[in-house]
């Protein structure tokens, strides 16, 4: 299933039927952390079902008791409950009538001897319920063994090996596997003609390619030399520190692909942290002992990921004063180059973006609904910043567009509380032309009224 289908509809309606028949009372829904609130909101608004989200604060508040056993309708996050021992142990002391897992492909394992924490949780949950529903838009990753293990969460014996699974798929006879795609959804037949119409309009996707200019190439080359130099050092260090440094270097390249402003802000933070390490190397050593990239990093909420990335920017290949001073010098030169590019105000991607918006009539249409997506909060500030507290005044605001924003640092809130995600959703629906958003806009926010979207990172994809 996909978000556009209303992922809550099918399990919610199935749950209602099972309740009426007296087959279920206790329901657990396991989701990615970023989707927990969306499930809670949709189930309450559309089906009048009240579910409580259990996370660390709820567990602490119920010290001495087990909220999993006391509450009958619960939502929780797979990343949290699979890696936090207290949460995992208390959950596995409870039984459920129905367990629903959203984005269930995150529970897959690559082999029987390489089981992730999420897969181990999936196995344990399968033994604690009579009704187990796994929902995934991409259950098959092209690896038959992976898919076989995934289906084994439902029944270990139905597919004894990869060969039996492949035979069942060939004959289109695969128990426990039901596929529904958005393109197949249609209206009820017209009473007079009997004809049906598709529910979803066909998407028209266009990629706008562009070439960065000579000065941007010079900066890219200098950044690449720095990244390659640090990556070589990271590769020679097979420890959590080495892997964390490698991750940070890869993140630098991605931020350059997003905006010069984003990569410049990252370089400035890295330079500042290295100067502090140079001043207190022993304090840095003690602080780094337990620092590593979590296994489930991609599944964490955006706010947690940003915090981890900020911490990993501290990681250096060596605390040797000479090496640190040399790296600080390199970073200073890169920052100066980036600032020169920004001061020209002719960043190639920005020029192309304005041309695309002009061609689509965005500047002349006050009712336009444009969603502009970026992975990086710094790029969001570059495009939609309010000019306060060190943030720049966003380019879209300078161009005269009405703009709002959603990012991981904002609380969910409500329609009447400015600065919250639900308020920004309302603002976008009722008065703003453009919403600039990070992945947080997919966390409980309904943007079905928006008809034009641009992915700003990399090449422009509209």
N, C-alpha and C positions, 0 to 999 in steps of 0.2 A: 504493500500500500504506500501511497505517497501523501504528503501533507495536504495537497490540493484536494484530495478525495474526502477530507474530513476523517482523519485516521481513527477518531474516536467512535465514529458512527456504528461500524460493524460490531466491535466488541461490546459496545454499550447496548445495542439492540439485542444481541445474543444473550447478554447478561440479564436483561429484562425478562426474556423468555424463560431462561433457566430459573429465575426467581419466582415467576408465576407458577412454574411447575414444582416449586419447592425443592429444587435440586441444589441451590446454592444460597448461602447467606454471607459468607466471608470472601471478599475479593481483594486481591493484591495486584497492583499494576506497577511494573518495573520499567522505567524509562531512562533515556539519557537525562542527565541533570538539567540540561537546557530546555527540556520539554515537559518537565513535571508540572509547572504552573499551567501550561497550555492544556494539558489533560484535565487538571482540576477545574479550570475555567469552563472548558467546553462541556464537561460532564454535568456541571451545575447549571449552565445556561441552557443547554439543549435537551438534557435528559432529567433535570431536577434530581440528580444524584450527588450527594455530598461525600466527597473523599477528603481525607486528611493527608497532607504530605508529611512523612516522617523523615527527618534528617537529624543532624547532630544535636541541634538545640532542643528538639523534642525528646531525644533520648536522655539528654542531661536533665531536663525538667522532670522526667519520670524515673529518676534514679531509685532503684530498689524495686521497681515493677517492670513489666514487659509490655510496652505499648503495642507491639505486634499482636499480642494475644488479646489485648483489651479492646482494640478497635477493629471493626468489621469491614471497613472500606478504606483502603490505604494506597497511597502512591509513594514510591521511593525511587532514588536514583541508583542505577546499576554501578556507576563508578564509585560511589560512596559505600554502598552496602557490600560490595565485593572486596574492598581493600581495607576497610576499618574493622578490626577484629571484634570489638564490642557490638557493633551494628550487625555484623555477619552472624555471630554466635547467638545473639538474642533473636534474630529473625528465624534462624534455623531451629529454634525451639517452638515454633508456631506451625499450625496446619491451616490450609486454605481450601475453600471449595473451588475457587477459580483463580488462576494466575495468568495475567496477560503481560507479555514482554514486548515492548515497542522497540523498533530498531534492533531486532533480535540477532541480526547478523554480527553484532558486536560481541555476541557470546560464542562465536565460532572458534574452533581450535585448528591449528595447522597440521597437527599430528597427535596421535594418542599419547605421545611422551612430551608434547609441547602444549599443554593445556593452560590457557590464560586464567587469571583469577575470575574473570567474567564467565568463562566456560564452566569452571568448577562450581560457581554459584548456580548456573543454569542446571547442572546435573543435580545439585542438592535440592533445588526447588522442584524439580520433576518428581521427586519422591515425596513431596509434601502437599500434593493436590491431586484431585481426580480429573480436573479440567485444566488443560494447559494450552494456551494460545500464543504462538510466536508470530510476530508481525515484522516483515522486512521487505523493503523495496528491492534489495539486492541479496537474496539468500545464497545465490550461487556465485562464487568468485572465480569460476573457471578451473577450480581444483576439485575433482570428484571426491578425493579423500576428505577434504575440508567439508564438503557438502554432506557427505555420509555421516561424519561425526556430528554435524549440526542437526541433522534429522534424528540422530540417536538420542538427542535430548528429549524427543517425544516418545520414542520407543527404541530400545537398544537392539531388539531382535528383528524388527520388520525388514531392515536391510543389513544382512549379515556382513556384507563386504561391498566394495565399490562396484564389482561386476553385477550384483543383483540390483543395485540402484540404477546403473546405466541401462539395464534391460527393462526395468520398470518405466524409465523415462522414454525409452525408444517406443514402448507400446502405449504410451500416454496413459499409464495406469499406475500412478504413484500415490499410495495412501497417505493421508495426513497433509497433503500439499495442495493448496487451493490458490489459484492465481487470479487476481483482478487488476486490470489496468485502466487508467483514466480514460484512454481513448475509447474504451468499450462502453462507457456509461452514457445512457440515453434517457430521454424523458419518457413518461407514460405515453402510449399511443394516442394520437388525436382521435377523439370520439367519432368524428365524421370521416376522416381519411384513413385512419389507422396508421399513419406515418409517425415515425419517431424522429427526434432531433438530438444531436450530440449535446451533452451538457457543457463541455468545455471547448472554447474556441481554439483553433490551431495556433500554436506558437510560431512566431516568425523571428528567428534568431539571426542576427547579422554581426559579424566581427569586423571592426574597423582597425586595420593595421596602420602603423606609422613608423617612421624612422627617427630615432633620436639624432640630434645634430652633433657636430664635431666636438663641441665643448662638453656635452653630456657624455659622449663616447670617452673622452679623456678622463672624466670623473669615474665612469664605469670601469675603465681599465685599471685605474689606481685602486679602486675599491676591490676589484677582483684580485689584484696582486696581494693586497692585505689579507683577504679572505683565504686565498690559497696558502699563503705563508702560515697563517694560524691553523688552518685545517690540517696541514702536514704535521704540525706539532700535536694537534688533537689526535690524529690517527696513530701516532707513536705511543699514546698514553691510553692503554686499554683499561681505564678505570672510569667510575662515574664522572669524574672531573673532565676527562678527555672527551667522553660522549657529550657532556653538557656544553663544552666549548665548541664541538662540531655542530651541535644544534644551533648555537648562537650565530655561528658563521653563516649557516644556511638561512637563518632568519634575516640576516643583513641583506642577502641577495633578494629575498622576497620583498623586503621593504623598499629596496630601490625600484623594483618592478611596480610598486604601488605609487610612490611619490618621492621626490628628492627631499621634501620636508620630513617625511617619515624616517628615512634613513639618516638624515642629518641629526634629528632628535635622538635617535638610538646611539649614534656615534658620540654625541655630547654626553649622554648618560654613561656610556662605557668609559670615556676619558675621565669623567669626574670620579667614577668608582676606582679606576686604576690609580689616580692620584691619591685617593684615600688609602688604598692598599699599600702604596709606596710609603706612606706616613706611618702605617701600623701593620707590617707584614705578619706578625705573630697573631694579632687579633683576627686577621683574615684566615689564617690556617685553621684556627679553632672554629670559625664560623662555617668553613667549607666541609667539615668532616661528614656531615649527613646530607649534603646537597646533591641531588641527582634529579634527572628527568623522570617523572612518574610514568609507569607503563601505560596508563590509560589517559595520557595527556590530552589527546584529541577529543576525548569524551567529556572532559571537564567543562563546567560553565565558563563562558568567556572571561568573566571577572577573575576566576581562579587561574586561568591560563595566562592572563596578563600579569598577574602577580608572580607566577613562576618564571615567566620570561624575564621580568624585571630582575628577579633574583639571579637568574642564570647569566645575565649581562655582567655580573660580578666576576664570573669565572675567568681565570687567566691561565695561560700555559705554564708560566713560571713566575715566582715572586722574586726572582733575581733582580736587584735594583737596576742593573744595566739594561736587562731585557725590558723591564717595565718602562724605563725612561725612553727607550727606543720606540716602544709601542705607543706611548703617549704622544711622542713627536709625530708618528705616522697618523694617529687619529686627529691631531690638531690640523695637519695638512689637508686631510680629507674633509674635515668640517669647514675649513676655509674655502675649499673648492665648491662644496655644496652651497655655502652661503652666496658665493658669487653667482652660481646658477640661479638661485632663488631671486636675487636682486635684479636680474635681467627681466624677470616676469614674463618669460617666453618659453617656459617649459613645454616641450613639444606635445606631450600628452594633453596638457591643459588647453592648448590651442585647438587640438582635434576635438576635445570634449565640447568646447564652445561652438565649434562648427556643427557638430552633431545636434546639439540643442537648438541651434538656429534653424537647421534643416527640418527638424521635427516640429518647429513652431512653438517651442516651449516658452520663449520670451514674450510671445504675443497671446498666450492662452492662459488666463488667470485660473481656469478650471483644470489645468493640466495636473496629472498625478504621476510624478516620476519618482521611482525608487532608485537611489544611487547607492550601490553596495560597495563596501571596502572591508577588508579583513582587519585593517589596522586603525586603532583609535587616533594615532597621529595624523593619518591621512584624512580621517573624519574631521579633525580640527582644522586641517589645511583647507578643506572644502566648505565647512559649515561652522567653524569656530565663532564664538561670540565676542572675541577681542578682549576678554576679561581674564584676570588671574594668570597671565602669561600665555594665554591662548591667542592665536592670530585671529584676525577678522577673516572669516572664510571667503574664498573666491566667489562662491555662488551668491553670497550676500552682497559682495561688491558689484556683482553683475545685475543686481536689482531683483533677484528672485526671492520669493517668500519660502523660507526653509525651516524645517525642524529636524530633529535628530534622535536616534536611539542607539545606545551603546551599553556595554556590560556594566559600567559603573553606575547606571541609573537603577533605582528601585522599580519594582513592578507598579506600585501605586494604584491610582484610580483616575477616573475621567476628570476629577475636579482638583487634582493636586499637580501643579506645574512642576516640571523637572522630572516627572516619572514617565515610564514607558507607555502606560495606558493613556495618559494625558497627551503624549506626543502622537499616538495613534489617532486620537480624536482630532487633534490639531491638524494632522495631515488630511484626514477625511474631510474636515469642514472648511479649512481656510488656507492651508499651505500647498504650494505647487510641488515642492520637492521634500522628500524624506531621505536624508543621508544616514545610513545605518550600517552597523556591523552585524555579526551573526546573532546578536541579541534580539534583533527584530523578528527572528524565527521562534522566539521563546514566549509563546502565549499571546502573540500579536496577530490580529486578523487584517491582512492587507489585500483581500480579494477584490477590493474596489479599485486597486491600482492597475493600470494597463500598460505602463511603460517602465522598463527596468534597465539599468546600465550597471555592469560590473566594472568598476574603475581599475581594479588591479590587473597588471599585465597589459595585454591588448584590450581595447575597449570592446566589450561584448554587450550588444543591446538587443 
